[in-house]
Amino acid sequence: MVKMRSNIPESEILRQDAKQAIHDRIVTPSARRFTPEQVEVLNRYHQVAVPDKPAGEVFKDLLYEVTQEPDVARKPEKWVSDTAKELNDLADGITRDETRGLHM
């Protein structure tokens, strides 16, 4: 059974989960794209916590925060830029999958 973090607002939990998805995408050497679960987490954060702000801005802000973490800062710039491109695509409704690369 999962213990609820009842004293933390849902928007903050979603924010931390979204940041974790971005963090994992950058620091995991085998990660070439966000998993479907990570895409769902990112979209849910945008839709629930900050629906009035464009997704591109939301994801850019999260990426900036994540890149300030020491373990992320040590990773190759290409990993960060690839993640940024994927976040931009995601904000535009484009997701990547293993078989076809990009699709809309």
PyMOL commands that set and color helices and strands:
alter all, ss='L'
color gray80, all
select helices_A, chain A and resi 10-27+36-49+55-67+70-73+77-91
alter helices_A, ss='H'
color red, helices_A
select strands_A, chain A and resi 95-97+101-103
alter strands_A, ss='S'
color yellow, strands_A
deselect
rebuild
show_as cartoon
